[in-house]
Amino acid sequence: MYDLIIIGAGTAGISAYKEAVKHTQNILVINDGPWDTTCARVGCMPSKVLISSANRLYDSQHIDQVGITTESSFDTSHIMSHVRALRDRFTTATIKDVQSWPKQHRLSGKATFINANTVKVNGKHFQAKSFILAVGSKPVINQNWKDLLKDHLITSDEIFELKKLPTSLAVIGSGVIAIELAQAFSRLGVQTTLFARSQRVGILTSPNLQLMAQQQLAKELNIYFKTLPNSVNLVDQQVNLSFEYKREEKTQSFDYLLNATGRSSLLDSLKLDNIDPLFSDLNKLPVHPQTKQLANLPIFIAGDAHTDTPLQHEAAHEGRKLVDNCLNYPKVKKVKSLTSLGVVFCSPEMAIAGQSYKQLQDKNIDFITGFSSYEKQGRALILGKNIGGVEVYIDRKTRKLLGAELFVNSAEHLAHLLCWMINQNITLDEILDQAYYHPTLEEGLRSAFKHVRRQLLSV
Ligand SMILES: Cc1cc2nc3c(=O)[nH]c(=O)nc-3n(C[C@H](O)[C@H](O)[C@H](O)COP(=O)(O)OP(=O)(O)OC[C@H]3O[C@@H](n4cnc5c(N)ncnc54)[C@H](O)[C@@H]3O)c2cc1C
């Protein structure tokens, strides 16, 4: 019997293995499919390569913002092979790492549970004292549409395999993956149209910043809010979409339809109902939100398989931390300990650090919002990136920073600073006492904090 079996060798599973192997050699990792992680193969990394190329092209086409005129021509025919070449560097590095593990620690195949201590893989049974389930998730697809559109309906699992850029692309969804990919393809010259079920883009919950983001992204992207296609057809290798917009029936044709409406857990592949019939409904799975323990069993769930934070760093953190819960069972600790941090790599970037505007509202917390526009911010003007703004949320009584939302260039960096500040538990006065180099984008954060201070002084 193994001390620990880890099912799934994605970000969470690999991170769990690396921690576990420091404490025991009596360990097995079981993985179905490639051993190169969703993040490196079809997730974070190829999407960011594509976005980087798209943004560089966009910047060079808008170079007049920094006083230069040019008449350049661009060839984007190598973009997709560039994305794959760089992506393959990342996946190769991951696979090389996995191959350095002792052979007896890894097994390829799909695991299904027989009972709480036993899984079946390739017809053989394997037993363990504890399990980490790190099976991740897969894109949701509309099966009826898939049957009609065949390989013209794609998800983020297939899009990076396209040999060349399509001429046109319909994107269904307006969440993180939809927005990032839609803007990148649009910036690369693909005629991109986005269909959004709601009147929302990305992650921002602040009404002010959400509106700003919608207006800004709609300048570049053709977005139909509160509109979904009511019929789809494949005619002459073109996707025909019919939809109603502003009471008018419309039909548009595209090369491909990108279905980016969310992801569903792969826990259903594990036959958890063989442990307990009550586990057949994944929506009601009794998983402790902090310890990630399944019911009262020595079974823990890491990463995207069961989470409200489907993010790479959260998956890695949970995988690592859960090893302690497995090896010291029944002593079980909380593993959800990170200050939350989310980034959307659209342009300008969106980010949330700490608690969002909506979370604070929902909890009835008495907080003050400090806002700073980046439209006239010095450094943003210099960079020709003077768009958007930031909001910081300060607790009225303790004057502590609770959270922030950003829609601004370089939000990925500013959000890290804010996240780390929240983690330090420091007050508004201590934050304003820090050094702010001039001229920088960080000065815009200071303006937002000063905005809070003015409101506090005026009461
Ligand atoms: C397009 C896209 C862009 C993204 N961008 C970002 C980003 O910029 N930043 C960020 O933080 N996050 C991003 N993410 C999310 C990030 O990729 C995930 O949070 C992370 O990969 C989750 O890791 P995981 O270990 O939970 O799952 P995975 O890496 O998916 O690993 C799960 C593994 O389990 C295996 N498995 C499944 N079922 C079984 C079974 N029954 N038996 C054995 N093995 C099984 C799977 O085959 C897979 O190998 C992005 C995701 C996508 C799709």
The ligand as a MOL file (V3000), in Angstrom:
LIG
                    3D

  0  0  0     0  0            999 V3000
M  V30 BEGIN CTAB
M  V30 COUNTS 53 58 0 0 0
M  V30 BEGIN ATOM
M  V30 1 C -6.5240 29.1400 -22.1370 0
M  V30 2 C -6.1720 29.1590 -20.6690 0
M  V30 3 C -5.4190 30.1970 -20.1660 0
M  V30 4 C -5.0640 30.2230 -18.8290 0
M  V30 5 N -4.3040 31.2650 -18.3720 0
M  V30 6 C -3.9510 31.2960 -17.0860 0
M  V30 7 C -3.1290 32.3460 -16.5960 0
M  V30 8 O -2.7090 33.2270 -17.3410 0
M  V30 9 N -2.7980 32.3490 -15.2850 0
M  V30 10 C -3.2610 31.3870 -14.4320 0
M  V30 11 O -2.9500 31.4550 -13.2350 0
M  V30 12 N -4.0310 30.3810 -14.8660 0
M  V30 13 C -4.3840 30.3030 -16.1720 0
M  V30 14 N -5.1390 29.2630 -16.6130 0
M  V30 15 C -5.5890 28.2510 -15.6400 0
M  V30 16 C -4.4840 27.2300 -15.3230 0
M  V30 17 O -4.0280 26.6810 -16.5160 0
M  V30 18 C -5.0450 26.1560 -14.4000 0
M  V30 19 O -5.4630 26.7690 -13.1900 0
M  V30 20 C -4.0600 25.0600 -14.0490 0
M  V30 21 O -3.5210 24.5160 -15.2200 0
M  V30 22 C -4.7510 23.9520 -13.2390 0
M  V30 23 O -3.8600 22.9050 -12.9710 0
M  V30 24 P -4.3710 21.5090 -12.4310 0
M  V30 25 O -3.1800 20.7990 -11.9220 0
M  V30 26 O -5.5260 21.6820 -11.5320 0
M  V30 27 O -4.9530 20.7160 -13.7170 0
M  V30 28 P -4.2300 20.1940 -15.0570 0
M  V30 29 O -2.9630 20.8890 -15.3330 0
M  V30 30 O -5.3000 20.2230 -16.0850 0
M  V30 31 O -3.8690 18.6820 -14.7160 0
M  V30 32 C -4.8150 17.6670 -14.5660 0
M  V30 33 C -4.2210 16.3580 -15.0410 0
M  V30 34 O -5.0260 15.2620 -14.5690 0
M  V30 35 C -5.2000 14.3280 -15.6130 0
M  V30 36 N -6.4040 13.5110 -15.3440 0
M  V30 37 C -7.7090 13.8630 -15.4770 0
M  V30 38 N -8.5000 12.8330 -15.1160 0
M  V30 39 C -7.7000 11.8150 -14.7580 0
M  V30 40 C -7.9200 10.4840 -14.3100 0
M  V30 41 N -9.1470 9.9970 -14.1030 0
M  V30 42 N -6.8430 9.6970 -14.0560 0
M  V30 43 C -5.5920 10.1510 -14.2300 0
M  V30 44 N -5.3120 11.4210 -14.6410 0
M  V30 45 C -6.3510 12.2340 -14.9060 0
M  V30 46 C -5.3410 15.2170 -16.8380 0
M  V30 47 O -5.1760 14.4900 -18.0410 0
M  V30 48 C -4.2080 16.2270 -16.5700 0
M  V30 49 O -2.9630 15.7400 -17.0200 0
M  V30 50 C -5.4830 29.1850 -17.9670 0
M  V30 51 C -6.2330 28.1110 -18.4700 0
M  V30 52 C -6.5690 28.0990 -19.8000 0
M  V30 53 C -7.3660 26.9240 -20.3420 0
M  V30 END ATOM
M  V30 BEGIN BOND
M  V30 1 1 1 2
M  V30 2 1 2 3
M  V30 3 2 2 52
M  V30 4 2 3 4
M  V30 5 1 4 5
M  V30 6 1 4 50
M  V30 7 2 5 6
M  V30 8 1 6 7
M  V30 9 1 6 13
M  V30 10 2 7 8
M  V30 11 1 7 9
M  V30 12 1 9 10
M  V30 13 2 10 11
M  V30 14 1 10 12
M  V30 15 2 12 13
M  V30 16 1 13 14
M  V30 17 1 14 15
M  V30 18 1 14 50
M  V30 19 1 15 16
M  V30 20 1 16 17
M  V30 21 1 16 18
M  V30 22 1 18 19
M  V30 23 1 18 20
M  V30 24 1 20 21
M  V30 25 1 20 22
M  V30 26 1 22 23
M  V30 27 1 23 24
M  V30 28 2 24 25
M  V30 29 1 24 26
M  V30 30 1 24 27
M  V30 31 1 27 28
M  V30 32 2 28 29
M  V30 33 1 28 30
M  V30 34 1 28 31
M  V30 35 1 31 32
M  V30 36 1 32 33
M  V30 37 1 33 34
M  V30 38 1 33 48
M  V30 39 1 34 35
M  V30 40 1 35 36
M  V30 41 1 35 46
M  V30 42 1 36 37
M  V30 43 1 36 45
M  V30 44 2 37 38
M  V30 45 1 38 39
M  V30 46 1 39 40
M  V30 47 2 39 45
M  V30 48 1 40 41
M  V30 49 2 40 42
M  V30 50 1 42 43
M  V30 51 2 43 44
M  V30 52 1 44 45
M  V30 53 1 46 47
M  V30 54 1 46 48
M  V30 55 1 48 49
M  V30 56 2 50 51
M  V30 57 1 51 52
M  V30 58 1 52 53
M  V30 END BOND
M  V30 END CTAB
M  END
